[in-house]
Structures are given as structure tokens and as C-alpha cells.
Amino acid sequence: MPSRPSVLGAAGSPRPIHLSALTQWLPYVGYFVAGAAFAGIVVRRGQALLLALAAAALLAFGIWEYGVSPAFPAVRALLPVTYTSVVTAGATIAIFLLAQRLFSGRVGPMAGKVWRTLSDASFGVFLVHFAILIAVRMLLPDFARAATSSIVAAVLLWLAVVTVSFAVSLTARRIPFVRRVF
């Protein structure tokens, strides 16, 4: 399904969606709903092969589109390269189902407990990661600038944000009343 703002923008009548700090999370709720809907589904081998091919094709298409989008504005308007696009959502769901297939029955009780804890904390990570990223950019501007041109710095920035986000989320889940949000 194309994004109306991107189609209208390509047609010369831009209608941007303005999200505030209080509404910026709304487009991502679908990922958590999809995760709950697909939780526990273990696909068969043939289905897994098809999902792997679909995920690879969708990811390749997204990368291709991102690189050539100036030459194909209609494609960019109909299938915008965003975190919530049909292409990204399809690849994400396929990868989620593949991961469930891969780890189903192969994770021991201790590892299962760790995965469950991290999974339960993921919504909290989603809630705080952007604020932590902004804080890192403000506190360490040289490091943040380096992350835009160095793959090593970008990976280190990602690792730092993810680690701190999980620490905040796991800590918040231990505080009465606060845990209801996290």
C-alpha cells in the first residue's frame, strides 16, 4: 500500500505527516502487534525457504530503491524507503518468522529465559532508544559525527544505544507502576 503523503508529494501536492514527540511512536505499533500475532508460529522448511527468498528480495529491492530513487520517483512515491514501508515491514515479518523457525526447540531453558527477558524489555527499548541516541549525540558530538562516515563508529554508536536502552528498560521493569509502561 503506497504512502499517501509520498504519492501526493510526487504529484506536486505535498501533504506531510507531522508527528510530535507524543505521536511519533504510532506508526511503529504495527510491528509489536505483528510480533504478538506471529509469536509461536513455526513455519515448515519449504515455507522457510520461501520466506528467506522473500526477505532477501525485499531487502535487495529496498537497497536498490534507496540507491536509484532519484531516477525512479514514481517507485519512491509508491513504495517509499522508510522504517514503516510495505517493503521493510514485509522483510521484517519474514525475518521474524525465520528466526522463530531457527530457534524453535533449539534454545535451552536458561537461554530461553534470557530471550524472554530481552523480548519483554523490547518495548521499553523502543520507547527510550531515540532519547538515548539524542543524548549521545549531544554529549559526544564528535563520536556522533564520526558515526555518519565510519562503519566502525556507526556500529559502536548502535551498540552503545542498544545496550543503554536495554539497561534502562530492564531497570524500569523493576520499578512498581513504571513497569506498566515498560
N, C-alpha and C positions, 0 to 999 in steps of 0.2 A: 504494500500500500504506500503510495507516494506521500511525501510530506507536503501538505497544502502550502505552508509558508515558502518552501523551496520552489514549488511549481509556480505559485503566484509571483515570486521574485524573478524567476526566469522569464515570466510573461510580461515583466515590466511593472507589476503592481505589488511591490513588497508588502507583506503583512507579517512582520517578525513577531515571534512569541517572546514576550518579556517575562522572564522568570525572576522572582526575587529570592532572597535568602530563605524565605519561608515556603516557597513553592518549587525551588529548583530540583528537589528530590522526586517530584511527582512522575516525571517520565520514566524513572527507573524502577518504580514499584512493580511493573510487569515482570522484571527479572526475578523478583522474590516470589511473586505469585506463580510464575512458571516453575521455579525451583520447588515450591511446595507441591505443585500439580504433578511434576515428573519425579518427585522423590520416591525412591524404592523401585522404579521401573528398571528392569534389567533386560536389555534388548538381546535378541539372539545373534549368533555370529554373522549371518547374512545381513541382518539389519544393521549391525555394527559396521560392516564393510560399506554399506550404502551411506550410513551416517558419516563415516570417515571421508568418503569421496565428496559428499555434500559439503562438509565442513571445509575441506581443502579447496573446493571450487569456490565457495562463498568467500573464504579468506583471500584467495588469489584474485577474485573479482574486486573485492574491496581495495586491495593494494593496487591493482591495475587502475581502478577508477580514480583513486586518490592521485596517482601519478599523471593521468591523462585528462583529468576533469576539465581543464581549460579548453581542450579540443572537442569535448563532448558535453556541452552544457545541458542538453536535454536529459542525458543519462544522470548527470549530477542532480538535476532538478527532480527527476522521478525516483531516484534511489540515492539520496544524499549520504555521504560518508559521515556518519555520526555514531555515537555510542548506542543510540536507540533506533538505528535504522533497521529495516527488514533484513538486510544482509548481515549486519552484526548480530541481531537477535537470533536469526536462523543458525549462524555459525556457533553462537554461544550455547544454544539449546542442544545442538548436535554434540558439541564437546562435552557438555554436562552429562548427556546420556552415555557417551563413550567412556567417560571417567567412571560412571556408575558400573558399567559393564566390566571395566578393567579391575576395579577394586572389589566388586561383589564377591564375597566369600573368601577373599584373599587377605583380609585385614584381621589381625589378631585382636583379642579383647582390649589390650592396652592401647594399641594404635587406634582402634575403633573409638575408644573413649576420647583420645586426643582429637581425632577428626570431628567427633560430635561436639566437643567443646569449642573448637575453632569454627565449626559450622554455625553453632548457636551464637557465636560472637560476631559473625559476619555482618549482620545488620548494623550493629554498633560501629563496626569498621566503616561501613558505608556512610553512616551518619557523621563521623568525625574526620575522615581522611582528608577531605578538602580543606578543612580548617587547619589541620596539621601541615598540609602542603603549603598553605599560605604562610603559616608561622615559620616554616623552614625557609621559605623564600625571603621573608622579612628579616629573619635572624642571620641567615647565611646567604646574602645576595650573590656573592662570588661563586659559591657552590651551585646555587640555582642557575646562574648564568652558564656555568660550565656544563650543566646537565642538558642545555639546549644544543650543544655542539659536540659532546663527547658521550659515546655509548656507555663507557665505564661510569662516568659521573651520573648519567641518567639511571643506570641500574642501581647505583648506590643510593641515589635520591629515592627511587621506588622502594628499595629495601628498607630505608630509614622510615619512610612514611607508613609502609605496611606494618613494620614492627611496632612503631609507636602507636599506630591506630589499634592494633590488636591489644597492646598493653592497656591502653585507655579503655577499650571496650570490655576486656576481661575484668579490669578493676571495677568499672562501673556496674558490671553484672553482680558484684558482691555487695553493693550498697542498696539497702532497702529503698523502695519507691523508685530510685533511679533505674534499677534493673528492669522495670517495666518498659522503659524506653529502649534499653539496650538488649 
